[in-house]
């Protein structure tokens, strides 16, 4: 049996401080979904704030935005480390940990609005790892 190792970080909290929803998705047309990740690392406290921008627009007209939201997820490292010492797996895993909260929010929002339920399926977000790493700054 292989013994599991404890991760170097923990998930602390998440919030969605900004969102807009335009229900004008006529007949449930296809949507184009886009993500833009960035991060802020506090080298004094060992806290990392993941910012994940989510935009869903009609596939036929990308200017017609249906959902636009920003999600913030906070993580804390067990010990205070430098940005360069953050484990490579953190960037991919941080997004994977936060994503179900974003999916749940969108489903709940559209359900409570009594409009066509929008369920975001499982997605391979591993391509967001490199942009997150590139768009991370230190405070």
N, C-alpha and C positions, 0 to 999 in steps of 0.2 A: 504494500500500500504506500502511496506517495503522500507525504504530509503536506498540507496546504500552508503556504506562507501568508502572513498578514501583509496587506498592502501598505505602501508607504504613505498613503493618504486616506482621508475619509470624506464622505459626502456630508455637508453640513446643512445646506438649505437651498431652496430655489424660490424664485418669484418671477412674475410676469408684470413688470412695471408699466408696460405700454403695449396696447394692442388696438387694432381697428378691424371691424368686420363689416363687409358690405355684402348683404345677402343676395344681391342681384346676380346670382349664378343661374341664369335662365336654363331651366330644364336639367340642371345637374351636369352642365358641360364639362369637358375634360379640363383639368387644372395643370398648370406648370408650377412645380414647387422648387423653391431655391433657398439655400442656406448660406449664411455668412458668419463664420465663427471668429471670435477674438478673445483675448484673455488679458487679465491684469494680475500680476503676481506681486504680492507684498513681501519683500525679502526680510522685513523686520518681524512679521507675525507668522510667516509660512502659509498664508492664505492665498488661494488662487480663485479668481472670479472668472467664470466662463460666461461669455456673452454670446448667445446664439440668436441671430436675426433670422426670422422665418417669413417668407413671402410666398403666397399662393395666388396666382393670377390665371385668368382664362387662357387656355392654350391658343385660342384664336385671336386674342388681343392681350398681349402682355401688359399693356397700360391699364387694363381693367383688373385692379387688385381686389381680390376677395378677402383675404386675410393678410394682415401685416402685423407681426408681433415681435417683441424682443423678450427673450428669457435670460435671466441671470441665475447661475448655479454657483454656489460657493463650496469650495473644497479646502481642507486643511491638511497640511503635511504633518506627520508625527514629529519630525524635527525640522528646524529651520535650515533650509538649504539654499544654495544659489540657484538662479534660473537655469544655468547650464547643467546642473546636477539633477534636475527633474527627470525621473525615469521616462524613457521613450514611450512605454505603454500608457502613461498617464493621459496623454493627449487623446488617444483613441478611446480609452476607457471613460474619460470624463464625459465625452459626448454621448457614449453609449449609456451611461448612467443617467444623464439628464434627459435624454430623448423621450423616454416613456412619460415623463411629466408633461412635456410639450404636447405629445399625442393626446394624452388624457384631457388637457386643458382645451384643445381644439374640439375634441368630441363633445365635451361637456358644454362648451360655448354654443356650438351649433344645435345641440339637443335642447338646451334651455331657451334658445332664441326661437324654438319651434319652427325651424327652417329645415332644409334638407340636411340630414346628418352627414357630417364630413368625418370619415374615419381615415386617418393616415395609417397605411399599412406598415409592415416591417420594412425597414430600409437598410441598405448597406451604406453607412455613413463614414466608412474608413477613409474615403477621399478627403474628408474634412480635417484629418489629422495634420497634414502639412500646412494648410492655411491657418489653422489654429496656432500652430507653433510659430509660424512667420508673423502672425498678427498679435503676438503676446508681448506686452511691455512690462517693465518693472516700475514699481512705485516705492 
